Amino acid sequence: MTDPTPKIRIRGVKKAFGRKVVLDGFDLDVGKGESVVIIGGSGTGKSVALKCILGLLEADEGSITVDGREVVHAGARVHEEVNSKFGMLFQGSALFDSLPVWENVSFGLLAEKRVNRTEAKEIAIAKLAQVGLGADVSELSPAELSGGMQKRVALARAIAMDPEIIFFDEPTTGLDPIMADVINDLIVKITRKVGATALSITHDMASAHKIANRIAMLYEGKIIWAGPTEDIDHSGNAYVDQFIHGKAEGPIKMAVRA
């Protein structure tokens, strides 16, 4: 049972780039402790929606609240306070090549001077252990790691500051099916252990089924269906059915250049 007050509440959000409308009345609630996955094809606005919540992009219209605090058109101080609740797993892991693994994991802690370097390394090693990596990995550089190990390090960094809300941007992109399943299991395990709220974007339905309590589909700038994960296979929505089964024929028409 989730808290009746949404951790994240989005209403009527619109975002356009020139004449291209990306979000056109985007509505979504994410309850406290809930894991919600937004699905949709490439270019449907999933990343733009995430960036608007994070404050990396400013919504043109609408409302986004985090724990009841409005972030649309909010000042830098509000964004800073709200963003302190966030952890983020980036699509390409986004590790710093010039830093050893432990400094990557503890980057936020060090940047905000919350701890000294000795404490930061201890925390990093503890977080690496949570994602199944030993202390020996802490001294390696990202270039010495496989794609799956890089993703684990990025996950350790996402939880390093014990966030209340974790965002996952295409968490399984570039991974083979077995490693993707390992990462999905880790996401479920860690979010439950720390009691975090999770919001993910993906087009990987295997991942969505495993990590989500609830799935929402974004199409043409709006959420066209949302419901419990177990209901998506019989949603009754032709767009959802076409997308989750990867059918070429259906109401979704892909733009293809000759």
N, C-alpha and C positions, 0 to 999 in steps of 0.2 A: 504494500500500500504506500503510494507516494504522497508527499506533502501536497495538500490542495493548492497551495500557493506555488506557482511555477518558479523554478530556479531561473529559467530563462523564458521570457514572454515576448513574442514577436507579433506585431499587428500592423498590417497594411504597408509593409516596407516596399518601397519602390527604389530602383536604382537603374539609371540609364547612362550610357556613354555616347554622347551625341544623340543620334537618332536611334541607336540600338538600345532597346529596352531589355534589360536582363532580368530584373525582379519587378513584378507588376502586381503588387498586393500580396506579398509573402506573409503568411500567418503560421505560427508554430509555437507550441508550448513544450518545454522540457521540465519535467518534475524533478524534485530533489531526489538524488540517488538513482534516477532513471538513466537508461542508456537508449538514446534515440539515434537512429541512422537515417540520413537523407540520401535517397537514391535518385538516379536520373542520369541521362546520357551526357556525353561530353558537350560542354558549351551550354548547358541548361541553367547555369547560374549557381551551382552548388558552392564553388569556391568563393564567389562574390558574396553569397549569403554569409559564409563563415567570416570573411574579412570585414563585413559590416558589423557582425557581433563583436569581433575583436577590436573594432575601431580603426582598422587599417584602411578601411574605406568609409566614407560618410554616406549614409542613406539619404536619398533625395527627399523622401517622405516616409511617414510611419513612425512606429515606436518600437524600441528594443529595451527591455528592462532586465537587469540581472539583480536578483534579490530585491526587486522593487525599485531599483535605481535606474533612471532613464539614462541611456548612453548616446542616443541620437542627438547630435548638436550639443553634447556635453563638453565641458572644458577639459583641459589636459589633466587636472587634478583628479577629476572623477574617473577618467579613463585609467589613470595610474592606480587608483584605489581598487577599481573593479578588476583590472588586469592582474592584480596581485592574487586573485582567486584562481587564475587560469594556469593550466599546463597545456602544452601543445606538442603533438607528434606530427612533424611535417612529412609531406609526401615523399620527398627524396632523402629523408633523415636529416639533411641540412647540418651535418656535423662540420666543425671547424678543422680543416686538415692540419693547421699549424699547431694545434693543441693536442696533448695526450688525451686518452679516453676520460680519465677522471676529471680533467678540467672541462671537458665538454659537458659531462654530467652535472657538474657543480657550477656551471657558468653563471647561472642566474644568482645563485647564492653569493658567489664572489663579486659579481657586478654590483649587487646591492649591499655588499659589505656586511652581510648577516653573520658571517663566520670568518675565522681566519683560515689560512690555506691548509693547515693540519686538520682542522675540523671538517673542512670542505672535502678533503680526500677521504676521510673516514665515512662521511655521509655518502659520497659517490660509490665507494666500495660496497656499502650496505645496500644501496639502490641497485647496483649491478647484480648483487646476489639475488635480489627479488626477481630479476629477469633471467636468472639462470647463468650468469657469467661470473667467473672467479676473479679474485683480486689481481691475478697476473695480467688480466686483460687491461687493467686500469692504466698501465704504463705504455700500452701500445698506441700507435697512431691510427686514425680511422682508415688510412690506406692499407693497413695490415689486416683489416677485418673483411670477412665475407659480407655480402649484402644482408643476410639474415642477422649477423652479429651487429652490423651497423644499425639495423632497425631496433634491435634490443637495447643498444646503447642510447638511441634516440628516445626509446620508451622510458629508460631509466632517467634520462634528463627531464622528460615530461612530468615525472612524479617526484623529482628531487626536492621540490619546495612544498610537498604535501598539498597540492592544489585541491580546491573544492570542485572545480569543473575541469575536465580534460577534453580537448578537441583532438580528433583523429582525422587527418586529411589523407584519404586513400591509403590506409595503413598497410595494405598488402600489395600495393603496386610494385612490380619488378621482382616479386618473390615467386619461387616455384610453389606448387600446390601444397606440398608438405610443410615447408617453412611458413607459408601463409597461414596454415592451420595452427602451427605452433604460436605464431604472433597473435592470432585470434584468441587462443586459449589464454595467453598471457594477459591480454587486454581484459578479458572477462575476470580472470583471477585477481588482477591488481586493482581494477576499479571496485570490485566487491570488497577487497581487503581494506582499501583506504576509504571506502564509502563515498567515492566521488561520483558526481554527475558526469555523464559522458554524452558528447554530441559528435557524431562521425559523419563524414561524407564518403560515399563509395559507389562504384558501379559493379562491385564484386558481390554477387548475391550470396555466395557461400559465406563470405565474411559477414554480410548483413544479418543472415539467419543466425549466425553463432553469437554475435556480440550485442544484438539489439533486443530490448524489451518491446520496442515499438519502432515501426518503419514508416517514413513519410516519403512520398514521391513528388519530386519537383519537376514540373513541365511547363514551359512557356511562362516562367516567372511566378508560378503559383504552386501551392501544394494541392495536388489533385486527388490525393488519397492518403489517409493516415490511419493506422490501426495497429493492434498487437501483431507481433511477428508471425504468430501461428495463423493469422487470418489472411496473410497476403496471397497465399496460393489459391484462395477462393475469394478474392476481393470483389469480383463482379465488375471490375473496371477494365475496359478493353485496353487502355493505355498501359496500365500496370501489368496486365497479363502478357502483352507483347514484350514489354521490357524484361520482365523477370525470366521469360522463357527464350529470350533472344531471337524472336521471330522477325524475319525481314518484312513479312506482310502484316499490315495492321494500320491503325490510325496514325502512328508515329511515322512520319516520312523523313528519312535522312537526306540531308542536302549533299548531293554527290555531283562533283564537277566532271564533265565529259573529258 
